[in-house]
Amino acid sequence: MKLPLQNYIESHREQHRKLLSLFLTAGFPQSEATLLLLKLLDEAGADLIELGMPFSDPLADGPTIQLSSQIALQNGVTAKKVLAMAAAANSQLRAPLILMGYYNPILQFGPEEFVRAAAKAGVQGLIIPDLPPEESLTLRKFAGTLGVSLIYLVSPNTSEKRLALIDELTTSFIYAVSILGVTGAREKVATQAVPFLERLRQQVRHPVLVGFGVANAADARHLAAFCDGIIVGSALLHQIEKHWPDTERISDFVAAMRRGLDEKREAHF
């Protein structure tokens, strides 16, 4: 039986609609802003929204997301508060919610209790960058029984053996890290990512979304031909940091990304 997020993503793939996934740190720039921002991103064109759980040692994240995490922690955001935010927003959003966070707070919460609470809050997916696929089987099976997909990351140096394992375990999409290194907007990331995405196309059967460094509509337009969608995090948080509470400027940024994905192109995936 397919999980809800898998059905949702496959329906977009069948319609040849490229997915726009947006990352927002819960509690940034203010705790009370999260619900408003989630609704804004949804209305501006997000197909998926990743709600980040702030953590004091986010190893995979660059300076922009690290700063947003620090601010959110200073604002008193905890895992329980993130789950409460997700629950409050879920019924008001068209886009499915995914939680992204590190394993230590989940361990402190209790993995089974956390997944149960996430499912109750309407969360459809979990991204845990520091949980290796080989060590995730118990959590994945438990999440699956509750309708929650566990989403794995792959990078240009992921071995063929691990790619095969991740493709086998995946129940929604594969998160392709475009380049080696941490998150953050970069120049020419689209050009660097293309050979990796072309290789993935030959090696995995599940939809692929690409993130880490996608900075603007031009990146979105270029990468869309080689994957099923893009993930935008640091560039969006930079817009929020720069323009909040000017919601129109933030919405315009998201809408430009959406237009970049929707423009006609040769379909490679």
Secondary structure, 3 states (H helix, E strand, C coil): CCCHHHHHHHHHHHCCCCEEEEEEECCCCCHHHHHHHHHHHHHHCCCEEEEECCCCCCCCCCHHHHHHHHHHHHCCCCHHHHHHHHHHHHCCCCCCEEEECCHHHHHHHCHHHHHHHHHHCCCCEEECCCCCHHHCHHHHHHHHHCCCEEECEECCCCCHHHHHHHHHHCCCCEEEECCCCCCCCCCCHHHHHHHHHHHHHHHCCCCEEEECCCCCHHHHHHHHHHCCEEEECHHHHHHHHHHCCCHHHHHHHHHHHHHHHHCCCCCCC
